[in-house]
Amino acid sequence: MKNNVELAEYLKVRRSVPAFQMAEPGPSRAEIESILTLAVRVPDHGKIAPWRFIVYRGGERATIGEELLRLALEKNPDLGDEMIAVERARFTRAPLVIAVVSTAAPHFKIPEWEQLMSAGALCLNLLMAANAHGFVSNWLTEWFAYDARAHPLLGIRAGEKVAGFIHIGSTTFPVTERPRPALDEVVTWVGGE
Ligand SMILES: Cc1cc2nc3c(=O)[nH]c(=O)nc-3n(C[C@H](O)[C@H](O)[C@H](O)COP(=O)(O)O)c2cc1C
């Protein structure tokens, strides 16, 4: 494979954009299909595709927000106005939200850990596939990823896990850099000159 300068330039500046800084337009149905077609090209030991997507679009996102607010109030009836607005807007900050759901399960050869990691790789690939189509993106989980009460309304089945809710849209905010770990803090060299 030859040097891909454009890809290196992209990876040098790749960043997420906070969901609250996202706005319309989101991808069209055809663009979403194209994004997902790129995203599924992800490492997957055993070629078992231990994951799936749930695509949340349109008015259904506001309905989900109302339901999440109801669940949040069940847990904390004293929620303030600001948090009520936050809960309500969980699925309407971005024009498109896609759940990456891990369907990892015991397998005769492939450890569940590797199946889960493939779902994580799928999340990053989806972030980047959205960027490749000119959209910004962000990988979030938030409380409802881990709250079984929320799973039925999000279409998540028993035994499945949420790897991420990938938010996709456009933005007018400048994308700023964030600190990255220094290589000497995270790299151990073994051998070489
Ligand atoms: C598995 C996972 C879950 C995350 N969940 C949240 C979340 O719930 N809320 C949040 O503010 N950020 C969350 N983040 C962090 C955001 O994705 C953040 O925008 C990102 O790490 C920024 O890094 P980047 O610009 O290099 O993409 C999560 C990240 C990962 C990997």
The ligand as an SDF file (V2000), in Angstrom:
LIG
                    3D

 31 33  0  0  0  0  0  0  0  0999 V2000
  -16.9380    4.4220   24.6960 C   0  0  0  0  0  0  0  0  0  0  0  0
  -16.9810    5.9120   24.7850 C   0  0  0  0  0  0  0  0  0  0  0  0
  -18.0740    6.5300   25.3950 C   0  0  0  0  0  0  0  0  0  0  0  0
  -18.1410    7.9050   25.5260 C   0  0  0  0  0  0  0  0  0  0  0  0
  -19.2250    8.4660   26.1300 N   0  0  0  0  0  0  0  0  0  0  0  0
  -19.2590    9.7800   26.3200 C   0  0  0  0  0  0  0  0  0  0  0  0
  -20.3710   10.3640   26.9870 C   0  0  0  0  0  0  0  0  0  0  0  0
  -21.3200    9.6820   27.3770 O   0  0  0  0  0  0  0  0  0  0  0  0
  -20.3510   11.7070   27.1880 N   0  0  0  0  0  0  0  0  0  0  0  0
  -19.3020   12.4980   26.7630 C   0  0  0  0  0  0  0  0  0  0  0  0
  -19.3330   13.7110   26.9700 O   0  0  0  0  0  0  0  0  0  0  0  0
  -18.2480   11.9640   26.1060 N   0  0  0  0  0  0  0  0  0  0  0  0
  -18.2040   10.6360   25.8740 C   0  0  0  0  0  0  0  0  0  0  0  0
  -17.1470   10.0930   25.2090 N   0  0  0  0  0  0  0  0  0  0  0  0
  -16.0600   10.9690   24.7420 C   0  0  0  0  0  0  0  0  0  0  0  0
  -16.4090   11.6330   23.4050 C   0  0  0  0  0  0  0  0  0  0  0  0
  -16.5040   10.6710   22.3740 O   0  0  0  0  0  0  0  0  0  0  0  0
  -15.3620   12.6830   23.0500 C   0  0  0  0  0  0  0  0  0  0  0  0
  -15.9740   13.6100   22.2250 O   0  0  0  0  0  0  0  0  0  0  0  0
  -14.1640   12.1320   22.3290 C   0  0  0  0  0  0  0  0  0  0  0  0
  -13.4590   11.2540   23.1510 O   0  0  0  0  0  0  0  0  0  0  0  0
  -13.2670   13.2810   21.8650 C   0  0  0  0  0  0  0  0  0  0  0  0
  -12.0830   12.7720   21.2770 O   0  0  0  0  0  0  0  0  0  0  0  0
  -11.7630   12.9490   19.7270 P   0  0  0  0  0  0  0  0  0  0  0  0
  -11.9500   14.3830   19.3620 O   0  0  0  0  0  0  0  0  0  0  0  0
  -10.3560   12.4600   19.5850 O   0  0  0  0  0  0  0  0  0  0  0  0
  -12.7010   12.0570   18.9330 O   0  0  0  0  0  0  0  0  0  0  0  0
  -17.0710    8.7140   25.0250 C   0  0  0  0  0  0  0  0  0  0  0  0
  -15.9770    8.0990   24.3840 C   0  0  0  0  0  0  0  0  0  0  0  0
  -15.9280    6.7200   24.2760 C   0  0  0  0  0  0  0  0  0  0  0  0
  -14.7350    6.0840   23.5900 C   0  0  0  0  0  0  0  0  0  0  0  0
  1  2  1  0
  2  3  1  0
  2 30  2  0
  3  4  2  0
  4  5  1  0
  4 28  1  0
  5  6  2  0
  6  7  1  0
  6 13  1  0
  7  8  2  0
  7  9  1  0
  9 10  1  0
 10 11  2  0
 10 12  1  0
 12 13  2  0
 13 14  1  0
 14 15  1  0
 14 28  1  0
 15 16  1  0
 16 17  1  0
 16 18  1  0
 18 19  1  0
 18 20  1  0
 20 21  1  0
 20 22  1  0
 22 23  1  0
 23 24  1  0
 24 25  2  0
 24 26  1  0
 24 27  1  0
 28 29  2  0
 29 30  1  0
 30 31  1  0
M  END
$$$$
